[in-house]
Structures are given as C-alpha cells and as structure tokens.
Amino acid sequence: MGLASTLYSEEQAQLDIMIQLGFSTLQMSRRITRLRCCVRNYVRDTMAHGSEKPTGRTRILNDRDERSVVRTPQKGIVFFFNRGNRKKTSKR
C-alpha cells in the first residue's frame, strides 16, 4: 500500500478559504486539481492532515520486560545443551 498524498501549504490555504465559502468537495477538488478523497481527508480533519497515524496493535510488553521474561528460567523446561556428553549405553 502506498503513502497517502499530502497537500502543499498553498493548497491547504486555498481549501481553508473554500471551506469557509461553502464549496463542495467536488468543487474544491476541481479547483486545486486534486483527488476528491484527498480533499475529503483534509476537510474531515484539518489539524491532523499529514501527521503520522498509529498503526497496528500496541505492545503488551516493552523491551525491558521482554528481555526479563526471556532471561528467567521457566519451570518444566529442560535444556539440552550437553546432549553430546551423555554416557552411551550399548545394546547387547
């Protein structure tokens, strides 16, 4: 998915005037030669236009908590670091 297009400050000033005069989004988009959806997004929230919006789910654990969980040993987990050093039993 591509990034949404942002309006230049001159275009934003023109749109602010047209909003006050009561132009429709179709009329505004034709005047500044931009897509209607771009104009509609600006009209919907003029203050947040062009700012980054949060995406995705927020993290439950921060980095420090995640490191502490990884470092603490858990009950019932068997670590097999020395598997090669076991005594071998011979079958008869």
PDB file with one MODEL, atoms N, CA, C and O in Angstrom:
MODEL        1
ATOM      1  N   MET A   1       0.829  -1.172   0.000  1.00  0.00           N
ATOM      2  CA  MET A   1       0.000   0.000   0.000  1.00  0.00           C
ATOM      3  C   MET A   1       0.878   1.241   0.000  1.00  0.00           C
ATOM      4  O   MET A   1       1.870   1.304   0.727  1.00  0.00           O
ATOM      5  N   GLY A   2       0.521   2.222  -0.807  1.00  0.00           N
ATOM      6  CA  GLY A   2       1.302   3.433  -0.897  1.00  0.00           C
ATOM      7  C   GLY A   2       0.942   4.438   0.168  1.00  0.00           C
ATOM      8  O   GLY A   2      -0.046   4.292   0.887  1.00  0.00           O
ATOM      9  N   LEU A   3       1.765   5.459   0.252  1.00  0.00           N
ATOM     10  CA  LEU A   3       1.505   6.523   1.214  1.00  0.00           C
ATOM     11  C   LEU A   3       0.438   7.466   0.671  1.00  0.00           C
ATOM     12  O   LEU A   3       0.326   7.666  -0.538  1.00  0.00           O
ATOM     13  N   ALA A   4      -0.336   8.037   1.571  1.00  0.00           N
ATOM     14  CA  ALA A   4      -1.361   8.992   1.172  1.00  0.00           C
ATOM     15  C   ALA A   4      -0.693  10.297   0.769  1.00  0.00           C
ATOM     16  O   ALA A   4       0.314  10.695   1.353  1.00  0.00           O
ATOM     17  N   SER A   5      -1.255  10.956  -0.224  1.00  0.00           N
ATOM     18  CA  SER A   5      -0.672  12.214  -0.671  1.00  0.00           C
ATOM     19  C   SER A   5      -1.033  13.324   0.298  1.00  0.00           C
ATOM     20  O   SER A   5      -2.142  13.362   0.830  1.00  0.00           O
ATOM     21  N   THR A   6      -0.093  14.222   0.520  1.00  0.00           N
ATOM     22  CA  THR A   6      -0.328  15.363   1.411  1.00  0.00           C
ATOM     23  C   THR A   6      -0.421  16.621   0.568  1.00  0.00           C
ATOM     24  O   THR A   6       0.156  16.713  -0.516  1.00  0.00           O
ATOM     25  N   LEU A   7      -1.143  17.561   1.080  1.00  0.00           N
ATOM     26  CA  LEU A   7      -1.350  18.815   0.361  1.00  0.00           C
ATOM     27  C   LEU A   7      -0.253  19.808   0.709  1.00  0.00           C
ATOM     28  O   LEU A   7       0.254  19.821   1.831  1.00  0.00           O
ATOM     29  N   TYR A   8       0.106  20.638  -0.260  1.00  0.00           N
ATOM     30  CA  TYR A   8       1.047  21.716  -0.006  1.00  0.00           C
ATOM     31  C   TYR A   8       0.367  22.787   0.823  1.00  0.00           C
ATOM     32  O   TYR A   8      -0.861  22.843   0.887  1.00  0.00           O
ATOM     33  N   SER A   9       1.165  23.643   1.459  1.00  0.00           N
ATOM     34  CA  SER A   9       0.593  24.677   2.328  1.00  0.00           C
ATOM     35  C   SER A   9      -0.269  25.663   1.529  1.00  0.00           C
ATOM     36  O   SER A   9      -1.254  26.183   2.054  1.00  0.00           O
ATOM     37  N   GLU A  10       0.090  25.924   0.270  1.00  0.00           N
ATOM     38  CA  GLU A  10      -0.724  26.825  -0.560  1.00  0.00           C
ATOM     39  C   GLU A  10      -2.094  26.205  -0.830  1.00  0.00           C
ATOM     40  O   GLU A  10      -3.123  26.879  -0.788  1.00  0.00           O
ATOM     41  N   GLU A  11      -2.075  24.892  -1.110  1.00  0.00           N
ATOM     42  CA  GLU A  11      -3.338  24.197  -1.360  1.00  0.00           C
ATOM     43  C   GLU A  11      -4.194  24.151  -0.095  1.00  0.00           C
ATOM     44  O   GLU A  11      -5.416  24.282  -0.163  1.00  0.00           O
ATOM     45  N   GLN A  12      -3.559  23.969   1.038  1.00  0.00           N
ATOM     46  CA  GLN A  12      -4.298  23.959   2.287  1.00  0.00           C
ATOM     47  C   GLN A  12      -4.945  25.317   2.557  1.00  0.00           C
ATOM     48  O   GLN A  12      -6.080  25.384   3.029  1.00  0.00           O
ATOM     49  N   ALA A  13      -4.230  26.388   2.260  1.00  0.00           N
ATOM     50  CA  ALA A  13      -4.787  27.736   2.450  1.00  0.00           C
ATOM     51  C   ALA A  13      -5.975  27.950   1.521  1.00  0.00           C
ATOM     52  O   ALA A  13      -6.992  28.512   1.929  1.00  0.00           O
ATOM     53  N   GLN A  14      -5.851  27.505   0.272  1.00  0.00           N
ATOM     54  CA  GLN A  14      -6.967  27.634  -0.663  1.00  0.00           C
ATOM     55  C   GLN A  14      -8.175  26.834  -0.180  1.00  0.00           C
ATOM     56  O   GLN A  14      -9.308  27.309  -0.254  1.00  0.00           O
ATOM     57  N   LEU A  15      -7.933  25.629   0.311  1.00  0.00           N
ATOM     58  CA  LEU A  15      -9.036  24.799   0.791  1.00  0.00           C
ATOM     59  C   LEU A  15      -9.702  25.408   2.019  1.00  0.00           C
ATOM     60  O   LEU A  15     -10.921  25.324   2.167  1.00  0.00           O
ATOM     61  N   ASP A  16      -8.909  26.025   2.909  1.00  0.00           N
ATOM     62  CA  ASP A  16      -9.496  26.663   4.089  1.00  0.00           C
ATOM     63  C   ASP A  16     -10.467  27.771   3.682  1.00  0.00           C
ATOM     64  O   ASP A  16     -11.538  27.917   4.271  1.00  0.00           O
ATOM     65  N   ILE A  17     -10.084  28.542   2.680  1.00  0.00           N
ATOM     66  CA  ILE A  17     -10.961  29.619   2.191  1.00  0.00           C
ATOM     67  C   ILE A  17     -12.205  29.034   1.544  1.00  0.00           C
ATOM     68  O   ILE A  17     -13.312  29.526   1.765  1.00  0.00           O
ATOM     69  N   MET A  18     -12.030  27.984   0.745  1.00  0.00           N
ATOM     70  CA  MET A  18     -13.183  27.376   0.074  1.00  0.00           C
ATOM     71  C   MET A  18     -14.137  26.723   1.074  1.00  0.00           C
ATOM     72  O   MET A  18     -15.349  26.720   0.858  1.00  0.00           O
ATOM     73  N   ILE A  19     -13.605  26.174   2.161  1.00  0.00           N
ATOM     74  CA  ILE A  19     -14.459  25.603   3.201  1.00  0.00           C
ATOM     75  C   ILE A  19     -15.318  26.685   3.830  1.00  0.00           C
ATOM     76  O   ILE A  19     -16.508  26.481   4.072  1.00  0.00           O
ATOM     77  N   GLN A  20     -14.714  27.837   4.095  1.00  0.00           N
ATOM     78  CA  GLN A  20     -15.466  28.951   4.682  1.00  0.00           C
ATOM     79  C   GLN A  20     -16.528  29.475   3.727  1.00  0.00           C
ATOM     80  O   GLN A  20     -17.592  29.914   4.162  1.00  0.00           O
ATOM     81  N   LEU A  21     -16.245  29.431   2.420  1.00  0.00           N
ATOM     82  CA  LEU A  21     -17.219  29.900   1.433  1.00  0.00           C
ATOM     83  C   LEU A  21     -18.302  28.867   1.150  1.00  0.00           C
ATOM     84  O   LEU A  21     -19.299  29.188   0.504  1.00  0.00           O
ATOM     85  N   GLY A  22     -18.129  27.632   1.620  1.00  0.00           N
ATOM     86  CA  GLY A  22     -19.151  26.616   1.465  1.00  0.00           C
ATOM     87  C   GLY A  22     -19.078  25.803   0.189  1.00  0.00           C
ATOM     88  O   GLY A  22     -20.099  25.300  -0.279  1.00  0.00           O
ATOM     89  N   PHE A  23     -17.906  25.666  -0.378  1.00  0.00           N
ATOM     90  CA  PHE A  23     -17.738  24.859  -1.582  1.00  0.00           C
ATOM     91  C   PHE A  23     -17.922  23.380  -1.241  1.00  0.00           C
ATOM     92  O   PHE A  23     -17.679  22.971  -0.106  1.00  0.00           O
ATOM     93  N   SER A  24     -18.342  22.593  -2.197  1.00  0.00           N
ATOM     94  CA  SER A  24     -18.419  21.146  -2.002  1.00  0.00           C
ATOM     95  C   SER A  24     -17.041  20.545  -2.254  1.00  0.00           C
ATOM     96  O   SER A  24     -16.163  21.194  -2.823  1.00  0.00           O
ATOM     97  N   THR A  25     -16.862  19.284  -1.819  1.00  0.00           N
ATOM     98  CA  THR A  25     -15.561  18.639  -2.023  1.00  0.00           C
ATOM     99  C   THR A  25     -15.262  18.444  -3.511  1.00  0.00           C
ATOM    100  O   THR A  25     -14.106  18.506  -3.929  1.00  0.00           O
ATOM    101  N   LEU A  26     -16.291  18.213  -4.296  1.00  0.00           N
ATOM    102  CA  LEU A  26     -16.094  18.070  -5.738  1.00  0.00           C
ATOM    103  C   LEU A  26     -15.602  19.388  -6.343  1.00  0.00           C
ATOM    104  O   LEU A  26     -14.676  19.391  -7.153  1.00  0.00           O
ATOM    105  N   GLN A  27     -16.212  20.489  -5.956  1.00  0.00           N
ATOM    106  CA  GLN A  27     -15.791  21.796  -6.477  1.00  0.00           C
ATOM    107  C   GLN A  27     -14.367  22.127  -6.035  1.00  0.00           C
ATOM    108  O   GLN A  27     -13.568  22.644  -6.816  1.00  0.00           O
ATOM    109  N   MET A  28     -14.059  21.822  -4.771  1.00  0.00           N
ATOM    110  CA  MET A  28     -12.712  22.114  -4.267  1.00  0.00           C
ATOM    111  C   MET A  28     -11.667  21.265  -4.995  1.00  0.00           C
ATOM    112  O   MET A  28     -10.597  21.760  -5.347  1.00  0.00           O
ATOM    113  N   SER A  29     -11.979  19.996  -5.217  1.00  0.00           N
ATOM    114  CA  SER A  29     -11.008  19.129  -5.876  1.00  0.00           C
ATOM    115  C   SER A  29     -10.765  19.559  -7.315  1.00  0.00           C
ATOM    116  O   SER A  29      -9.644  19.449  -7.812  1.00  0.00           O
ATOM    117  N   ARG A  30     -11.788  20.040  -7.981  1.00  0.00           N
ATOM    118  CA  ARG A  30     -11.609  20.515  -9.359  1.00  0.00           C
ATOM    119  C   ARG A  30     -10.807  21.807  -9.403  1.00  0.00           C
ATOM    120  O   ARG A  30     -10.026  22.011 -10.332  1.00  0.00           O
ATOM    121  N   ARG A  31     -10.982  22.682  -8.421  1.00  0.00           N
ATOM    122  CA  ARG A  31     -10.246  23.954  -8.401  1.00  0.00           C
ATOM    123  C   ARG A  31      -8.748  23.750  -8.192  1.00  0.00           C
ATOM    124  O   ARG A  31      -7.934  24.400  -8.847  1.00  0.00           O
ATOM    125  N   ILE A  32      -8.378  22.833  -7.268  1.00  0.00           N
ATOM    126  CA  ILE A  32      -6.945  22.659  -6.989  1.00  0.00           C
ATOM    127  C   ILE A  32      -6.366  21.438  -7.706  1.00  0.00           C
ATOM    128  O   ILE A  32      -5.203  21.091  -7.500  1.00  0.00           O
ATOM    129  N   THR A  33      -7.167  20.793  -8.537  1.00  0.00           N
ATOM    130  CA  THR A  33      -6.787  19.615  -9.334  1.00  0.00           C
ATOM    131  C   THR A  33      -6.160  18.515  -8.473  1.00  0.00           C
ATOM    132  O   THR A  33      -5.054  18.048  -8.746  1.00  0.00           O
ATOM    133  N   ARG A  34      -6.875  18.121  -7.450  1.00  0.00           N
ATOM    134  CA  ARG A  34      -6.502  17.000  -6.601  1.00  0.00           C
ATOM    135  C   ARG A  34      -7.673  16.037  -6.525  1.00  0.00           C
ATOM    136  O   ARG A  34      -8.800  16.409  -6.851  1.00  0.00           O
ATOM    137  N   LEU A  35      -7.428  14.821  -6.104  1.00  0.00           N
ATOM    138  CA  LEU A  35      -8.490  13.835  -5.978  1.00  0.00           C
ATOM    139  C   LEU A  35      -9.472  14.224  -4.878  1.00  0.00           C
ATOM    140  O   LEU A  35      -9.113  14.882  -3.901  1.00  0.00           O
ATOM    141  N   ARG A  36     -10.728  13.797  -5.065  1.00  0.00           N
ATOM    142  CA  ARG A  36     -11.758  14.115  -4.075  1.00  0.00           C
ATOM    143  C   ARG A  36     -11.463  13.487  -2.722  1.00  0.00           C
ATOM    144  O   ARG A  36     -11.742  14.088  -1.685  1.00  0.00           O
ATOM    145  N   CYS A  37     -10.902  12.286  -2.722  1.00  0.00           N
ATOM    146  CA  CYS A  37     -10.614  11.627  -1.444  1.00  0.00           C
ATOM    147  C   CYS A  37      -9.537  12.385  -0.671  1.00  0.00           C
ATOM    148  O   CYS A  37      -9.586  12.443   0.557  1.00  0.00           O
ATOM    149  N   CYS A  38      -8.572  12.961  -1.370  1.00  0.00           N
ATOM    150  CA  CYS A  38      -7.525  13.750  -0.716  1.00  0.00           C
ATOM    151  C   CYS A  38      -8.126  15.000  -0.071  1.00  0.00           C
ATOM    152  O   CYS A  38      -7.793  15.354   1.060  1.00  0.00           O
ATOM    153  N   VAL A  39      -9.011  15.652  -0.808  1.00  0.00           N
ATOM    154  CA  VAL A  39      -9.678  16.851  -0.281  1.00  0.00           C
ATOM    155  C   VAL A  39     -10.584  16.460   0.885  1.00  0.00           C
ATOM    156  O   VAL A  39     -10.626  17.155   1.900  1.00  0.00           O
ATOM    157  N   ARG A  40     -11.303  15.357   0.743  1.00  0.00           N
ATOM    158  CA  ARG A  40     -12.211  14.898   1.798  1.00  0.00           C
ATOM    159  C   ARG A  40     -11.452  14.591   3.079  1.00  0.00           C
ATOM    160  O   ARG A  40     -11.918  14.924   4.169  1.00  0.00           O
ATOM    161  N   ASN A  41     -10.281  13.958   2.963  1.00  0.00           N
ATOM    162  CA  ASN A  41      -9.460  13.660   4.145  1.00  0.00           C
ATOM    163  C   ASN A  41      -8.997  14.937   4.834  1.00  0.00           C
ATOM    164  O   ASN A  41      -8.943  15.001   6.063  1.00  0.00           O
ATOM    165  N   TYR A  42      -8.666  15.943   4.050  1.00  0.00           N
ATOM    166  CA  TYR A  42      -8.244  17.216   4.635  1.00  0.00           C
ATOM    167  C   TYR A  42      -9.418  17.904   5.328  1.00  0.00           C
ATOM    168  O   TYR A  42      -9.267  18.430   6.430  1.00  0.00           O
ATOM    169  N   VAL A  43     -10.579  17.901   4.689  1.00  0.00           N
ATOM    170  CA  VAL A  43     -11.752  18.572   5.270  1.00  0.00           C
ATOM    171  C   VAL A  43     -12.187  17.864   6.547  1.00  0.00           C
ATOM    172  O   VAL A  43     -12.615  18.514   7.500  1.00  0.00           O
ATOM    173  N   ARG A  44     -12.083  16.537   6.574  1.00  0.00           N
ATOM    174  CA  ARG A  44     -12.515  15.774   7.743  1.00  0.00           C
ATOM    175  C   ARG A  44     -11.701  16.132   8.980  1.00  0.00           C
ATOM    176  O   ARG A  44     -12.271  16.286  10.060  1.00  0.00           O
ATOM    177  N   ASP A  45     -10.383  16.268   8.851  1.00  0.00           N
ATOM    178  CA  ASP A  45      -9.531  16.578   9.998  1.00  0.00           C
ATOM    179  C   ASP A  45      -8.373  17.448   9.533  1.00  0.00           C
ATOM    180  O   ASP A  45      -7.313  16.938   9.169  1.00  0.00           O
ATOM    181  N   THR A  46      -8.575  18.745   9.545  1.00  0.00           N
ATOM    182  CA  THR A  46      -7.563  19.663   9.020  1.00  0.00           C
ATOM    183  C   THR A  46      -6.321  19.737   9.898  1.00  0.00           C
ATOM    184  O   THR A  46      -5.221  19.946   9.387  1.00  0.00           O
ATOM    185  N   MET A  47      -6.475  19.571  11.200  1.00  0.00           N
ATOM    186  CA  MET A  47      -5.321  19.705  12.091  1.00  0.00           C
ATOM    187  C   MET A  47      -4.372  18.504  11.991  1.00  0.00           C
ATOM    188  O   MET A  47      -3.160  18.668  12.128  1.00  0.00           O
ATOM    189  N   ALA A  48      -4.899  17.325  11.759  1.00  0.00           N
ATOM    190  CA  ALA A  48      -4.062  16.122  11.734  1.00  0.00           C
ATOM    191  C   ALA A  48      -3.605  15.760  10.327  1.00  0.00           C
ATOM    192  O   ALA A  48      -2.991  14.710  10.141  1.00  0.00           O
ATOM    193  N   HIS A  49      -3.883  16.590   9.340  1.00  0.00           N
ATOM    194  CA  HIS A  49      -3.514  16.262   7.965  1.00  0.00           C
ATOM    195  C   HIS A  49      -1.998  16.226   7.824  1.00  0.00           C
ATOM    196  O   HIS A  49      -1.301  17.172   8.191  1.00  0.00           O
ATOM    197  N   GLY A  50      -1.503  15.118   7.288  1.00  0.00           N
ATOM    198  CA  GLY A  50      -0.070  14.972   7.052  1.00  0.00           C
ATOM    199  C   GLY A  50       0.700  14.426   8.231  1.00  0.00           C
ATOM    200  O   GLY A  50       1.889  14.139   8.097  1.00  0.00           O
ATOM    201  N   SER A  51       0.065  14.269   9.387  1.00  0.00           N
ATOM    202  CA  SER A  51       0.770  13.715  10.530  1.00  0.00           C
ATOM    203  C   SER A  51       0.679  12.196  10.502  1.00  0.00           C
ATOM    204  O   SER A  51      -0.221  11.626   9.884  1.00  0.00           O
ATOM    205  N   GLU A  52       1.607  11.559  11.167  1.00  0.00           N
ATOM    206  CA  GLU A  52       1.651  10.109  11.169  1.00  0.00           C
ATOM    207  C   GLU A  52       0.593   9.558  12.114  1.00  0.00           C
ATOM    208  O   GLU A  52       0.432  10.039  13.236  1.00  0.00           O
ATOM    209  N   LYS A  53      -0.112   8.563  11.655  1.00  0.00           N
ATOM    210  CA  LYS A  53      -1.167   7.965  12.455  1.00  0.00           C
ATOM    211  C   LYS A  53      -0.679   6.623  13.010  1.00  0.00           C
ATOM    212  O   LYS A  53       0.050   5.908  12.322  1.00  0.00           O
ATOM    213  N   PRO A  54      -1.063   6.271  14.228  1.00  0.00           N
ATOM    214  CA  PRO A  54      -0.615   4.992  14.780  1.00  0.00           C
ATOM    215  C   PRO A  54      -1.243   3.820  14.030  1.00  0.00           C
ATOM    216  O   PRO A  54      -2.430   3.841  13.703  1.00  0.00           O
ATOM    217  N   THR A  55      -0.444   2.814  13.768  1.00  0.00           N
ATOM    218  CA  THR A  55      -0.939   1.648  13.057  1.00  0.00           C
ATOM    219  C   THR A  55      -0.685   0.413  13.887  1.00  0.00           C
ATOM    220  O   THR A  55       0.311   0.344  14.607  1.00  0.00           O
ATOM    221  N   GLY A  56      -1.547  -0.537  13.802  1.00  0.00           N
ATOM    222  CA  GLY A  56      -1.343  -1.814  14.462  1.00  0.00           C
ATOM    223  C   GLY A  56      -1.712  -1.805  15.930  1.00  0.00           C
ATOM    224  O   GLY A  56      -2.161  -0.797  16.477  1.00  0.00           O
ATOM    225  N   ARG A  57      -1.518  -2.920  16.533  1.00  0.00           N
ATOM    226  CA  ARG A  57      -1.849  -3.115  17.936  1.00  0.00           C
ATOM    227  C   ARG A  57      -0.696  -2.648  18.807  1.00  0.00           C
ATOM    228  O   ARG A  57       0.469  -2.811  18.443  1.00  0.00           O
ATOM    229  N   THR A  58      -1.017  -2.068  19.959  1.00  0.00           N
ATOM    230  CA  THR A  58       0.025  -1.609  20.863  1.00  0.00           C
ATOM    231  C   THR A  58       0.674  -2.814  21.536  1.00  0.00           C
ATOM    232  O   THR A  58       0.035  -3.851  21.717  1.00  0.00           O
ATOM    233  N   ARG A  59       1.925  -2.673  21.900  1.00  0.00           N
ATOM    234  CA  ARG A  59       2.663  -3.768  22.505  1.00  0.00           C
ATOM    235  C   ARG A  59       2.252  -3.962  23.960  1.00  0.00           C
ATOM    236  O   ARG A  59       2.028  -2.991  24.683  1.00  0.00           O
ATOM    237  N   ILE A  60       2.154  -5.205  24.382  1.00  0.00           N
ATOM    238  CA  ILE A  60       1.811  -5.505  25.762  1.00  0.00           C
ATOM    239  C   ILE A  60       3.044  -5.364  26.649  1.00  0.00           C
ATOM    240  O   ILE A  60       2.972  -4.784  27.732  1.00  0.00           O
ATOM    241  N   LEU A  61       4.167  -5.891  26.190  1.00  0.00           N
ATOM    242  CA  LEU A  61       5.417  -5.806  26.933  1.00  0.00           C
ATOM    243  C   LEU A  61       6.354  -4.825  26.250  1.00  0.00           C
ATOM    244  O   LEU A  61       6.473  -4.817  25.024  1.00  0.00           O
ATOM    245  N   ASN A  62       7.025  -3.992  27.054  1.00  0.00           N
ATOM    246  CA  ASN A  62       8.049  -3.141  26.459  1.00  0.00           C
ATOM    247  C   ASN A  62       9.342  -3.949  26.339  1.00  0.00           C
ATOM    248  O   ASN A  62       9.381  -5.110  26.746  1.00  0.00           O
ATOM    249  N   ASP A  63      10.385  -3.359  25.793  1.00  0.00           N
ATOM    250  CA  ASP A  63      11.623  -4.090  25.525  1.00  0.00           C
ATOM    251  C   ASP A  63      12.257  -4.637  26.799  1.00  0.00           C
ATOM    252  O   ASP A  63      12.765  -5.758  26.810  1.00  0.00           O
ATOM    253  N   ARG A  64      12.227  -3.853  27.867  1.00  0.00           N
ATOM    254  CA  ARG A  64      12.847  -4.282  29.118  1.00  0.00           C
ATOM    255  C   ARG A  64      12.117  -5.490  29.703  1.00  0.00           C
ATOM    256  O   ARG A  64      12.757  -6.451  30.130  1.00  0.00           O
ATOM    257  N   ASP A  65      10.793  -5.451  29.726  1.00  0.00           N
ATOM    258  CA  ASP A  65      10.026  -6.580  30.237  1.00  0.00           C
ATOM    259  C   ASP A  65      10.234  -7.827  29.394  1.00  0.00           C
ATOM    260  O   ASP A  65      10.310  -8.935  29.925  1.00  0.00           O
ATOM    261  N   GLU A  66      10.325  -7.649  28.091  1.00  0.00           N
ATOM    262  CA  GLU A  66      10.525  -8.782  27.203  1.00  0.00           C
ATOM    263  C   GLU A  66      11.875  -9.454  27.458  1.00  0.00           C
ATOM    264  O   GLU A  66      11.965 -10.682  27.452  1.00  0.00           O
ATOM    265  N   ARG A  67      12.916  -8.664  27.680  1.00  0.00           N
ATOM    266  CA  ARG A  67      14.234  -9.228  27.984  1.00  0.00           C
ATOM    267  C   ARG A  67      14.211  -9.994  29.303  1.00  0.00           C
ATOM    268  O   ARG A  67      14.817 -11.060  29.412  1.00  0.00           O
ATOM    269  N   SER A  68      13.513  -9.457  30.308  1.00  0.00           N
ATOM    270  CA  SER A  68      13.485 -10.138  31.605  1.00  0.00           C
ATOM    271  C   SER A  68      12.713 -11.454  31.516  1.00  0.00           C
ATOM    272  O   SER A  68      13.060 -12.413  32.206  1.00  0.00           O
ATOM    273  N   VAL A  69      11.685 -11.517  30.690  1.00  0.00           N
ATOM    274  CA  VAL A  69      10.947 -12.765  30.517  1.00  0.00           C
ATOM    275  C   VAL A  69      11.816 -13.803  29.846  1.00  0.00           C
ATOM    276  O   VAL A  69      11.778 -14.973  30.226  1.00  0.00           O
ATOM    277  N   VAL A  70      12.600 -13.406  28.858  1.00  0.00           N
ATOM    278  CA  VAL A  70      13.453 -14.344  28.138  1.00  0.00           C
ATOM    279  C   VAL A  70      14.564 -14.863  29.040  1.00  0.00           C
ATOM    280  O   VAL A  70      14.959 -16.022  28.916  1.00  0.00           O
ATOM    281  N   ARG A  71      15.072 -14.040  29.939  1.00  0.00           N
ATOM    282  CA  ARG A  71      16.204 -14.432  30.775  1.00  0.00           C
ATOM    283  C   ARG A  71      15.814 -15.308  31.956  1.00  0.00           C
ATOM    284  O   ARG A  71      16.656 -16.065  32.438  1.00  0.00           O
ATOM    285  N   THR A  72      14.604 -15.244  32.435  1.00  0.00           N
ATOM    286  CA  THR A  72      14.213 -16.032  33.602  1.00  0.00           C
ATOM    287  C   THR A  72      13.921 -17.469  33.184  1.00  0.00           C
ATOM    288  O   THR A  72      13.207 -17.696  32.207  1.00  0.00           O
ATOM    289  N   PRO A  73      14.466 -18.438  33.914  1.00  0.00           N
ATOM    290  CA  PRO A  73      14.192 -19.841  33.568  1.00  0.00           C
ATOM    291  C   PRO A  73      12.756 -20.207  33.935  1.00  0.00           C
ATOM    292  O   PRO A  73      12.226 -19.759  34.952  1.00  0.00           O
ATOM    293  N   GLN A  74      12.159 -21.001  33.119  1.00  0.00           N
ATOM    294  CA  GLN A  74      10.780 -21.432  33.341  1.00  0.00           C
ATOM    295  C   GLN A  74      10.779 -22.832  33.937  1.00  0.00           C
ATOM    296  O   GLN A  74      11.662 -23.634  33.632  1.00  0.00           O
ATOM    297  N   LYS A  75       9.804 -23.132  34.777  1.00  0.00           N
ATOM    298  CA  LYS A  75       9.664 -24.461  35.361  1.00  0.00           C
ATOM    299  C   LYS A  75       9.217 -25.442  34.291  1.00  0.00           C
ATOM    300  O   LYS A  75       8.379 -25.117  33.450  1.00  0.00           O
ATOM    301  N   GLY A  76       9.769 -26.622  34.326  1.00  0.00           N
ATOM    302  CA  GLY A  76       9.344 -27.657  33.404  1.00  0.00           C
ATOM    303  C   GLY A  76      10.049 -27.651  32.064  1.00  0.00           C
ATOM    304  O   GLY A  76       9.819 -28.548  31.253  1.00  0.00           O
ATOM    305  N   ILE A  77      10.899 -26.675  31.805  1.00  0.00           N
ATOM    306  CA  ILE A  77      11.627 -26.629  30.535  1.00  0.00           C
ATOM    307  C   ILE A  77      12.985 -27.286  30.747  1.00  0.00           C
ATOM    308  O   ILE A  77      13.726 -26.909  31.655  1.00  0.00           O
ATOM    309  N   VAL A  78      13.304 -28.250  29.927  1.00  0.00           N
ATOM    310  CA  VAL A  78      14.575 -28.956  30.027  1.00  0.00           C
ATOM    311  C   VAL A  78      15.485 -28.448  28.916  1.00  0.00           C
ATOM    312  O   VAL A  78      15.114 -28.442  27.742  1.00  0.00           O
ATOM    313  N   PHE A  79      16.665 -28.029  29.300  1.00  0.00           N
ATOM    314  CA  PHE A  79      17.619 -27.527  28.322  1.00  0.00           C
ATOM    315  C   PHE A  79      18.582 -28.648  27.938  1.00  0.00           C
ATOM    316  O   PHE A  79      19.100 -29.337  28.817  1.00  0.00           O
ATOM    317  N   PHE A  80      18.824 -28.839  26.675  1.00  0.00           N
ATOM    318  CA  PHE A  80      19.669 -29.915  26.175  1.00  0.00           C
ATOM    319  C   PHE A  80      20.965 -29.339  25.610  1.00  0.00           C
ATOM    320  O   PHE A  80      21.280 -29.553  24.439  1.00  0.00           O
ATOM    321  N   PHE A  81      21.708 -28.618  26.425  1.00  0.00           N
ATOM    322  CA  PHE A  81      22.954 -28.048  25.938  1.00  0.00           C
ATOM    323  C   PHE A  81      24.059 -29.094  25.866  1.00  0.00           C
ATOM    324  O   PHE A  81      24.898 -29.030  24.967  1.00  0.00           O
ATOM    325  N   ASN A  82      24.083 -30.056  26.787  1.00  0.00           N
ATOM    326  CA  ASN A  82      25.170 -31.031  26.874  1.00  0.00           C
ATOM    327  C   ASN A  82      24.702 -32.414  26.410  1.00  0.00           C
ATOM    328  O   ASN A  82      25.003 -33.412  27.065  1.00  0.00           O
ATOM    329  N   ARG A  83      24.003 -32.486  25.339  1.00  0.00           N
ATOM    330  CA  ARG A  83      23.491 -33.769  24.870  1.00  0.00           C
ATOM    331  C   ARG A  83      24.610 -34.692  24.403  1.00  0.00           C
ATOM    332  O   ARG A  83      24.481 -35.909  24.542  1.00  0.00           O
ATOM    333  N   GLY A  84      25.692 -34.169  23.861  1.00  0.00           N
ATOM    334  CA  GLY A  84      26.774 -34.992  23.341  1.00  0.00           C
ATOM    335  C   GLY A  84      27.625 -35.616  24.422  1.00  0.00           C
ATOM    336  O   GLY A  84      28.366 -36.556  24.137  1.00  0.00           O
ATOM    337  N   ASN A  85      27.553 -35.133  25.652  1.00  0.00           N
ATOM    338  CA  ASN A  85      28.409 -35.621  26.729  1.00  0.00           C
ATOM    339  C   ASN A  85      27.739 -36.723  27.547  1.00  0.00           C
ATOM    340  O   ASN A  85      28.283 -37.114  28.580  1.00  0.00           O
ATOM    341  N   ARG A  86      26.598 -37.232  27.136  1.00  0.00           N
ATOM    342  CA  ARG A  86      25.936 -38.285  27.892  1.00  0.00           C
ATOM    343  C   ARG A  86      26.660 -39.616  27.711  1.00  0.00           C
ATOM    344  O   ARG A  86      27.361 -39.836  26.723  1.00  0.00           O
ATOM    345  N   LYS A  87      26.472 -40.487  28.681  1.00  0.00           N
ATOM    346  CA  LYS A  87      27.052 -41.830  28.559  1.00  0.00           C
ATOM    347  C   LYS A  87      26.233 -42.618  27.569  1.00  0.00           C
ATOM    348  O   LYS A  87      25.003 -42.587  27.598  1.00  0.00           O
ATOM    349  N   LYS A  88      26.903 -43.309  26.710  1.00  0.00           N
ATOM    350  CA  LYS A  88      26.219 -44.130  25.718  1.00  0.00           C
ATOM    351  C   LYS A  88      26.073 -45.537  26.266  1.00  0.00           C
ATOM    352  O   LYS A  88      27.022 -46.113  26.798  1.00  0.00           O
ATOM    353  N   THR A  89      24.903 -46.069  26.133  1.00  0.00           N
ATOM    354  CA  THR A  89      24.688 -47.446  26.576  1.00  0.00           C
ATOM    355  C   THR A  89      24.742 -48.355  25.361  1.00  0.00           C
ATOM    356  O   THR A  89      24.216 -48.037  24.295  1.00  0.00           O
ATOM    357  N   SER A  90      25.372 -49.457  25.545  1.00  0.00           N
ATOM    358  CA  SER A  90      25.496 -50.405  24.434  1.00  0.00           C
ATOM    359  C   SER A  90      24.382 -51.433  24.506  1.00  0.00           C
ATOM    360  O   SER A  90      24.018 -51.893  25.588  1.00  0.00           O
ATOM    361  N   LYS A  91      23.856 -51.783  23.373  1.00  0.00           N
ATOM    362  CA  LYS A  91      22.808 -52.790  23.311  1.00  0.00           C
ATOM    363  C   LYS A  91      23.458 -54.154  23.138  1.00  0.00           C
ATOM    364  O   LYS A  91      24.402 -54.300  22.361  1.00  0.00           O
ATOM    365  N   ARG A  92      22.963 -55.140  23.848  1.00  0.00           N
ATOM    366  CA  ARG A  92      23.513 -56.495  23.721  1.00  0.00           C
ATOM    367  C   ARG A  92      22.510 -57.429  23.200  1.00  0.00           C
ATOM    368  O   ARG A  92      22.800 -58.613  23.028  1.00  0.00           O
TER     369      ARG A  92
ENDMDL
END
